[in-house]
């Protein structure tokens, strides 16, 4: 969601701050701003447009400075407006502000603090919870900003990543993390803060990932960290190679299109060096844990939740272990029945998804200590919180609508299925070898599906004029239908719903008319004849069918029945292949409608608040 960049240096940091914001645009935002220490004063500029406009304003005002902070905001408290944009100021002294602050997260006790500060004479210019923090720090300021921030965060309830600097201490930026990502970048007589290491690519590759409760003091040649207990700590320095190439569009029109076509590479990289199936793929203790568990609880949100639903079919069918899949944002707010012999599996692209992290911590508080995450970021909070992990190798995903992260999650979950089946003695060596062979062929199979793009573009032209659509699937392809409907909603703004095809008669059939396109996933599996009957129910009501069918399914083009043939049937791994054309359909429908494909309205890439 929101993005932070901060720096203290002996050179003009304005280009670093602006470039950092550009690298964080993929997270989604509706306003942006920068504040700098300039000639003894704090100066800022803010915009409700894109970072490119902010950059123009900075050049127009001749901004430059050695100390500063910058931010992209995704609105929570207060509308997307300039007066609500970060950075926020406090401490007017002869008209000049003293404190500048940016914030990711949500402060839950902001109303209480606002009333307290108003009683002390503070006037509020915004509707944000963030301005409360700025005034609180100014009120507590004792001449040492690092000590003051430590006092201030003790008063805050909720999630936050903070970057703050003060007019009276111009060579210092301080920060704090609680429930929202924050990293430190180390340089030569200069140091940096950011919400994502990607923001610092090309500036430094020496990165410290802060832990919850950490408060950080950045000076020119010094970085000082205290933990949640107020004790000085050393955090490991990681060498993180810049991802500059991943941010280049190359020949593609949008990042989403680029990332769709990167899937053969992403899947291949995820499977790289896997010569055989072994529990050690998930960690040193995996065999012991897999042997001990008797059921699985999957926690995830959005697209990752649909990956979990797909995995339920795989795990129960192949490994014969019961699986429950929970929406993470709901799980910890209901009374559940904990089982200490459960394997708790979280799925997250970023590894920082607030709802999923909170659900994981709740499960652990109930005594479920066997934890595993499927994640795309090795250094994320999710990986640190779980005993076991599998790191997908999707690479940086910039488009808000997930594509290659989803397919690599499915690959990781299928590997988990095979490892569990192996430990439980429920798969033969021959069958295991056959599945591994199919996995290795996936990049080639995905490339063949991508070649269907011209046919799918023709369908997208028809979809672009629609306002509603239905997606149908059966069995393990039902979650893929859900994912297809989500993609269409996210980027084209066409209302779409997905149903198990057998549910048509139980309500959704009432929606079917000639104006309602019905997208159907039709693999040639044991449910194909049932699915054909469901499709006839649609045709009998005048509905238009758009069918992705396997070559040998004997479904042919006819009036009201539009068919695109998939290159091959892929058995248990078929859901991965059928995901690809649904991504392309949504992408090209959005292009025809002229929406902002990579940054759809109201959405953010990394959901780091509840």
C-alpha positions in Angstrom: 0.0 0.0 0.0 1.6 3.3 1.1 5.3 3.8 0.4 8.1 5.4 2.4 11.5 6.7 1.4 13.8 8.6 3.7 17.5 9.6 3.6 20.3 11.5 5.4 23.3 12.2 3.3 26.0 14.7 2.2 24.6 15.1 -1.2 21.3 16.2 -2.7 18.9 13.3 -1.9 15.9 14.7 -4.0 16.6 12.4 -7.0 16.9 9.4 -4.6 13.6 10.2 -2.9 11.8 10.7 -6.2 13.2 7.5 -7.8 12.3 5.6 -4.7 8.7 6.7 -5.0 8.6 5.7 -8.6 9.8 2.2 -7.7 7.0 2.0 -5.1 4.2 3.2 -7.5 3.3 -0.4 -8.1 2.0 -0.7 -4.5 -0.9 1.6 -5.4 -1.5 5.2 -4.1 -3.7 8.2 -4.5 -1.4 11.0 -3.4 2.4 11.6 -2.9 4.7 14.1 -1.3 8.2 15.0 -0.2 9.7 17.1 2.6 13.3 18.3 2.8 15.5 20.3 5.2 16.4 23.4 3.1 18.3 26.4 4.5 17.3 25.9 8.1 13.6 25.2 7.3 11.4 22.3 6.5 9.9 22.5 3.0 7.4 20.2 1.3 5.4 19.7 -1.8 2.5 17.3 -2.3 0.3 16.1 -5.1 -2.8 14.0 -5.7 -1.5 13.1 -9.1 1.3 10.7 -10.1 4.9 10.9 -8.9 5.8 12.4 -12.3 3.8 15.5 -11.4 5.4 15.6 -8.0 8.8 15.5 -9.6 7.8 18.5 -11.9 6.7 20.5 -8.8 10.0 19.7 -7.1 11.9 21.0 -10.1 9.7 24.0 -10.4 10.4 24.9 -6.7 14.2 24.1 -7.1 14.0 21.8 -4.1 17.2 20.2 -3.0 18.5 19.0 0.4 20.6 16.5 2.3 17.9 15.3 4.7 14.3 14.4 3.8 11.4 11.9 3.6 8.9 11.1 0.9 5.7 9.1 0.7 3.0 7.6 -1.5 -0.4 7.4 0.3 -3.3 5.0 -0.2 -6.2 6.7 1.6 -7.6 5.2 4.8 -8.5 8.1 7.1 -9.6 11.1 5.0 -10.2 11.5 1.3 -7.5 11.5 -1.4 -6.7 15.2 -1.1 -3.6 17.4 -0.9 -4.2 18.4 2.7 -4.4 14.7 3.7 -1.3 13.8 1.7 2.0 13.1 3.5 4.4 14.3 4.8 2.6 16.0 7.7 4.1 18.9 9.7 3.8 20.0 13.3 5.3 22.6 15.6 4.6 25.9 14.1 7.2 28.4 15.5 6.8 31.8 13.9 5.1 30.1 11.0 7.8 27.5 10.5 7.2 23.8 11.2 9.6 21.7 13.4 8.5 18.1 12.8 8.0 16.3 9.4 6.6 12.8 9.4 5.4 10.0 7.0 3.4 6.9 8.1 2.2 3.6 6.7 -0.5 1.8 8.7 -3.4 2.6 10.9 -3.4 4.1 14.4 -6.4 2.7 16.2 -6.4 5.1 19.1 -6.1 8.2 16.9 -9.5 9.7 18.1 -8.4 9.6 21.7 -5.0 11.1 20.9 -6.6 13.8 18.7 -8.9 14.9 21.5 -6.0 15.1 23.9 -3.8 17.1 21.5 -6.7 19.5 20.7 -7.1 20.2 24.4 -3.4 21.2 24.3 -4.0 23.7 21.6 -3.0 21.7 18.5 -5.0 22.5 15.3 -5.5 19.8 12.8 -5.3 20.4 9.0 -6.2 16.9 7.9 -8.6 14.1 8.6 -5.7 11.6 8.8 -4.6 9.5 11.8 -1.0 10.3 10.7 -1.2 14.0 11.7 -1.9 12.9 15.2 1.5 11.2 15.4 3.3 14.3 14.1 1.7 16.5 16.8 2.3 13.9 19.5 6.0 13.8 18.7 6.2 17.6 18.6 4.4 17.7 22.0 6.9 15.2 23.5 10.0 16.6 21.8 12.8 17.0 24.3 15.7 18.0 22.0 16.5 14.3 21.1 14.3 13.0 18.3 15.3 9.4 18.8 14.3 9.4 22.5 11.1 11.3 21.7 10.0 8.8 19.1 10.6 6.0 21.6 8.2 7.8 24.0 5.7 8.5 21.3 5.3 4.9 20.0 4.5 3.7 23.5 1.3 5.8 23.1 0.3 4.3 19.7 -2.0 1.4 19.2 -2.2 -0.2 15.8 0.1 -0.7 12.9 2.8 1.7 11.7 6.0 2.3 9.8 7.3 5.8 10.6 10.0 8.1 9.2 10.5 11.4 11.0 13.0 14.3 10.9 13.3 17.5 12.8 14.3 21.1 11.9 16.5 21.3 15.0 18.4 18.1 14.2 19.0 18.4 10.4 21.4 15.4 10.0 19.1 12.8 11.4 16.1 10.7 10.4 14.4 8.4 12.8 11.9 5.6 12.2 9.9 2.9 13.9 8.2 -0.3 12.8 5.2 -2.2 14.2 3.2 -4.4 11.9 4.1 -2.6 8.7 7.3 -3.2 6.7 10.4 -0.9 7.1 14.0 -1.4 5.9 17.2 0.4 6.4 19.7 1.0 3.6 23.3 1.4 4.5 25.7 3.7 2.5 29.0 5.4 2.8 28.4 8.4 5.1 24.7 8.3 4.2 21.8 6.1 5.2 18.3 5.4 4.1 14.9 4.2 5.2 12.2 2.7 3.0 9.1 0.5 3.2 10.5 -1.8 0.5 14.1 -2.6 -0.5 13.1 -2.1 -4.1 12.9 1.7 -3.4 16.6 1.7 -2.8 17.7 -0.3 -5.8 20.6 1.4 -7.5 21.3 3.4 -4.3 22.5 0.7 -1.9 22.3 -3.1 -1.8 23.1 -3.3 2.0 19.7 -3.8 3.6 18.6 -4.3 7.2 15.0 -5.6 7.7 13.6 -4.2 10.9 11.6 -6.3 13.3 8.3 -5.3 15.0 9.0 -3.0 17.9 12.3 -1.6 16.5 13.0 2.1 16.6 15.9 3.3 14.4 18.2 6.3 14.5 19.8 7.2 11.1 22.7 9.6 11.0 25.4 10.2 8.4 27.8 7.5 9.7 25.7 5.8 12.3 22.7 3.5 12.5 21.4 2.8 16.0 18.5 0.3 16.6 16.6 -0.5 19.8 14.1 -3.3 20.1 10.6 -3.4 21.6 12.2 -3.7 25.1 14.2 -0.6 24.6 17.5 -2.5 24.4 20.2 -1.9 21.7 20.2 -4.6 19.1 22.2 -5.6 16.0 20.2 -6.7 13.0 21.7 -8.7 10.2 22.8 -6.9 7.1 21.6 -8.5 3.8 23.0 -8.0 0.4 20.0 -7.4 -1.8 20.7 -7.2 -5.5 18.9 -4.4 -7.2 15.9 -5.3 -9.2 16.2 -2.6 -11.8 15.7 -4.9 -14.7 12.4 -6.1 -13.3 11.1 -2.5 -13.4 11.7 -2.1 -17.1 8.7 -2.7 -19.4 10.7 -3.7 -22.4 8.4 -4.5 -25.4 5.2 -4.8 -23.2 2.4 -2.3 -22.9 1.9 -2.8 -19.2 3.6 -4.5 -16.3 0.7 -6.9 -16.0 1.2 -8.1 -19.6 5.0 -8.4 -19.0 4.3 -10.5 -15.9 1.8 -12.8 -17.6 4.5 -13.5 -20.2 7.2 -14.0 -17.6 5.3 -17.0 -16.1 7.2 -19.7 -18.0 10.4 -18.2 -16.6 9.0 -17.7 -13.1 7.7 -21.3 -12.9 11.0 -22.6 -14.3 13.0 -20.6 -11.7 10.7 -21.8 -8.9 11.4 -25.4 -9.9 15.1 -24.8 -10.5 17.5 -27.3 -8.7 14.5 -29.5 -7.6 15.7 -32.9 -8.8 13.5 -34.9 -6.5 10.7 -34.5 -4.0 11.8 -34.3 -0.4 10.4 -32.6 2.7 13.7 -30.7 3.0 12.4 -28.4 0.3 10.4 -26.8 3.1 13.0 -26.7 5.9 15.2 -28.9 8.0 12.4 -29.9 10.4 9.8 -30.5 7.7 10.0 -34.3 7.8 9.4 -34.4 11.6 6.5 -31.9 11.4 4.9 -33.5 8.3 5.0 -36.9 10.1 3.3 -35.4 13.2 0.4 -33.4 11.6 -3.0 -34.9 10.9 -4.7 -31.9 9.1 -3.9 -28.6 7.4 -5.2 -25.1 7.9 -4.5 -22.7 5.1 -4.7 -18.9 5.8 -4.7 -16.4 2.9 -6.4 -13.4 1.3 -7.5 -12.6 -2.2 -5.7 -14.4 -5.0 -3.6 -16.3 -2.5 -6.9 -17.6 -0.9 -7.8 -19.1 -4.3 -4.4 -20.7 -4.5 -5.2 -22.3 -1.1 -8.6 -23.5 -2.3 -6.9 -25.2 -5.3 -4.4 -26.8 -3.0 -7.2 -28.3 -0.9 -8.3 -30.4 -3.9 -4.7 -31.5 -4.5 -3.8 -32.3 -0.9 -7.0 -34.2 0.0 -6.9 -36.2 -3.3 -3.2 -37.1 -3.4 -1.9 -36.9 0.2 -5.3 -37.8 1.8 -5.0 -35.2 4.6 -8.0 -33.1 5.6 -7.7 -29.4 4.7 -9.5 -26.3 5.8 -9.0 -23.0 3.9 -9.8 -19.8 5.7 -9.9 -16.2 4.6 -7.3 -14.7 6.9 -9.1 -11.5 7.5 -12.0 -13.5 9.0 -10.3 -16.3 10.8 -9.1 -14.5 14.0 -12.5 -12.9 14.6 -14.5 -16.1 15.0 -14.4 -18.9 17.5 -12.5 -21.8 15.9 -11.5 -25.2 17.2 -7.7 -25.3 17.4 -5.8 -28.5 16.7 -2.1 -28.6 17.9 -1.5 -31.3 15.2 -2.5 -28.9 12.4 0.0 -27.6 9.9 -0.8 -23.9 9.5 0.0 -22.8 6.0 0.1 -19.1 5.0 0.2 -17.9 1.4 1.4 -14.4 0.6 3.2 -12.8 -2.3 4.8 -10.1 -0.2 5.0 -11.9 3.1 3.8 -8.7 4.7 0.0 -9.1 4.3 -1.3 -7.7 7.5 -4.4 -9.9 7.7 -2.5 -13.0 7.0 0.2 -12.2 9.5 -2.4 -11.4 12.2 -4.2 -14.7 11.4 -0.9 -16.6 11.7 -0.1 -15.1 15.1 -3.7 -15.9 16.3 -3.3 -19.5 15.2 0.0 -19.7 17.1 -1.6 -18.2 20.2 -4.1 -21.1 20.1 -1.3 -23.6 20.4 -0.8 -24.4 16.7 3.0 -24.2 16.4 3.5 -26.1 13.1 3.7 -23.3 10.6 4.8 -23.0 7.0 4.6 -20.2 4.5 4.5 -20.1 0.7 6.0 -16.7 -0.1 7.8 -14.8 -2.8 10.1 -12.7 -0.5 12.8 -14.5 1.5 13.3 -11.7 3.9 9.7 -11.0 4.7 7.9 -11.1 8.1 5.9 -14.2 7.1 9.1 -16.2 6.5 10.6 -15.0 9.8 7.4 -16.0 11.7 7.0 -19.5 10.3 9.1 -22.6 11.1 9.0 -23.8 7.5 8.9 -22.0 4.2 9.0 -22.4 0.4 10.2 -19.4 -1.5 8.7 -19.0 -4.9 10.9 -17.3 -7.5 8.4 -15.2 -9.3 10.6 -12.1 -9.1 9.3 -8.6 -8.5 5.6 -8.3 -9.4 4.6 -4.7 -10.1 1.1 -5.0 -11.5 -1.5 -4.8 -8.7 -3.4 -7.8 -10.2 -1.3 -10.9 -9.3 -0.3 -13.2 -12.2 3.1 -14.9 -11.9 2.9 -14.8 -8.1 -0.3 -16.9 -8.3 1.0 -19.5 -10.6 4.3 -19.9 -8.7 2.2 -20.2 -5.5 0.3 -23.1 -7.1 3.6 -24.7 -8.0 4.8 -24.4 -4.4 1.6 -25.9 -3.1 1.7 -28.8 -5.5 5.3 -29.6 -4.3 4.0 -29.4 -0.8 1.2 -31.9 -1.7 3.8 -34.4 -3.1 6.1 -34.0 0.0 3.2 -34.6 2.4 2.0 -37.6 0.4 5.6 -39.0 0.4 6.0 -38.6 4.2 2.6 -40.2 4.8 3.3 -43.1 2.4 0.4 -42.3 0.1 2.2 -41.9 -3.2 4.3 -44.4 -5.2 7.7 -43.6 -6.5 6.5 -44.0 -10.0 3.6 -41.6 -9.6 5.8 -39.1 -7.8 8.3 -39.3 -10.7 5.4 -38.8 -13.2 4.2 -35.7 -11.4 7.8 -34.3 -11.2 8.1 -34.8 -15.0 4.8 -32.9 -15.5 6.1 -30.0 -13.3 9.2 -29.7 -15.3 7.2 -29.5 -18.5 5.0 -26.7 -17.2 7.1 -23.8 -18.6 6.7 -25.3 -22.1 3.0 -25.9 -21.6 2.5 -22.3 -20.3 4.3 -20.9 -23.4 1.9 -22.9 -25.6 -1.1 -21.4 -23.8 0.4 -17.8 -24.1 0.4 -18.4 -27.9 -3.5 -18.2 -27.7 -3.3 -14.5 -27.0 -4.6 -13.3 -30.5 -7.8 -15.5 -30.1 -8.3 -14.2 -26.6 -7.9 -10.6 -27.8 -10.9 -11.1 -30.1 -13.0 -12.3 -27.2 -11.9 -9.3 -25.1 -13.3 -6.9 -27.8 -16.7 -8.4 -27.1 -16.3 -8.4 -23.3 -15.3 -4.7 -23.2 -18.9 -3.6 -23.7 -20.3 -5.8 -21.0 -21.0 -4.9 -17.4 -21.5 -8.3 -15.9 -20.1 -11.8 -16.5 -20.3 -15.3 -15.0 -17.4 -17.7 -14.6 -18.0 -21.5 -14.2 -15.8 -24.3 -13.2 -16.1 -27.7 -11.5 -13.9 -29.5 -9.0 -10.4 -28.1 -8.7 -11.1 -25.7 -11.5 -13.8 -23.9 -9.5 -11.1 -21.8 -7.6 -9.6 -20.9 -11.0 -13.0 -19.6 -12.0 -13.0 -17.5 -8.8 -9.6 -16.2 -9.7 -10.7 -15.4 -13.3 -13.7 -13.4 -12.0 -11.5 -11.5 -9.6 -9.0 -10.6 -12.3 -11.8 -9.2 -14.5 -13.3 -7.2 -11.6 -9.9 -5.8 -10.5 -8.7 -4.3 -13.8 -11.6 -3.9 -16.2 -14.2 -3.0 -13.5 -16.7 -5.4 -15.1 -18.8 -7.1 -12.4 -18.0 -10.8 -12.4 -19.0 -13.7 -10.3 -17.8 -17.3 -10.2 -19.8 -20.4 -9.4 -19.4 -24.2 -9.3 -21.2 -25.0 -12.6 -23.5 -27.4 -10.7 -24.8 -24.5 -8.7 -26.4 -22.8 -11.8 -29.8 -24.2 -11.1 -29.7 -23.1 -7.5 -29.9 -19.4 -8.3 -27.4 -17.9 -10.8 -29.3 -19.2 -13.8 -31.8 -16.4 -13.2 -29.1 -13.9 -14.3 -28.4 -15.6 -17.6 -29.6 -13.7 -20.8 -28.0 -13.0 -24.2 -26.3 -10.0 -22.5 -24.5 -12.1 -19.9 -21.3 -13.7 -21.1 -20.5 -17.0 -19.3 -16.9 -18.0 -19.2 -16.4 -21.8 -18.7 -13.3 -23.8 -17.8 -13.8 -27.1 -19.5 -10.9 -29.5 -19.0 -11.3 -33.1 -20.2 -11.6 -34.7 -16.8 -14.1 -36.9 -15.0 -16.6 -34.0 -14.7 -16.7 -33.0 -18.3 -20.0 -34.6 -19.1 -21.6 -33.0 -16.1 -20.1 -29.7 -17.2 -21.6 -30.1 -20.7 -25.0 -30.4 -19.2 -24.5 -27.2 -17.2 -23.4 -25.5 -20.4 -26.6 -26.6 -22.1 -28.6 -25.0 -19.3 -27.0 -21.7 -20.2 -27.6 -22.1 -24.0 -31.3 -23.0 -23.3 -31.7 -19.6 -21.7 -30.0 -17.7 -24.6 -26.7 -17.2 -22.7 -23.4 -16.7 -24.6 -20.7 -19.3 -23.7 -17.0 -18.6 -23.9 -15.3 -21.9 -23.3 -11.7 -22.8 -22.7 -11.7 -26.4 -23.6 -9.1 -29.1 -23.8 -8.4 -30.4 -27.3 -10.1 -33.8 -26.8 -13.2 -32.6 -24.9 -15.4 -32.7 -28.1 -16.8 -29.2 -27.4 -17.1 -27.4 -30.7 -17.9 -23.8 -31.9 -21.6 -23.3 -32.6 -24.2 -20.5 -32.3 -23.7 -19.0 -28.8 -20.8 -21.3 -28.1 -17.4 -19.8 -28.6 -14.5 -22.2 -28.0 -10.8 -21.7 -27.6 -8.9 -25.0 -27.5 -6.1 -25.4 -24.9 -3.0 -27.1 -26.3 -3.1 -30.2 -24.0 -4.8 -31.7 -21.0 -2.6 -31.6 -17.9 -4.3 -33.7 -15.3 -3.9 -32.5 -11.7 -1.8 -29.5 -12.9 -4.5 -28.4 -15.3 -5.6 -25.5 -13.0 -2.2 -23.8 -13.5 -2.6 -23.9 -17.3 -6.2 -22.7 -17.3 -5.3 -19.7 -15.2 -3.3 -18.2 -18.0 -6.1 -17.5 -20.6 -8.3 -16.0 -17.9 -5.4 -13.5 -17.1 -5.1 -12.6 -20.7 -8.9 -12.2 -21.2 -9.0 -9.8 -18.2 -6.0 -7.9 -19.3 -7.1 -7.3 -22.9 -10.7 -6.5 -21.8 -9.2 -3.8 -19.5 -7.1 -2.5 -22.4 -10.1 -2.1 -24.6 -12.0 -0.3 -21.9 -9.0 2.0 -21.3 -8.6 1.4 -17.5 -5.4 1.8 -15.6 -4.3 -1.8 -15.8 -1.3 -1.7 -13.5 -2.9 0.6 -10.9 -6.6 -0.1 -10.8 -8.7 2.3 -8.8 -9.1 1.9 -5.0 -6.6 -1.0 -4.9 -3.1 -1.5 -3.6 -0.5 -4.1 -4.3 0.7 -4.9 -0.8 -2.1 -4.8 1.8 -0.1 -3.9 4.9 -3.1 -2.7 7.0 -6.3 -4.4 8.1 
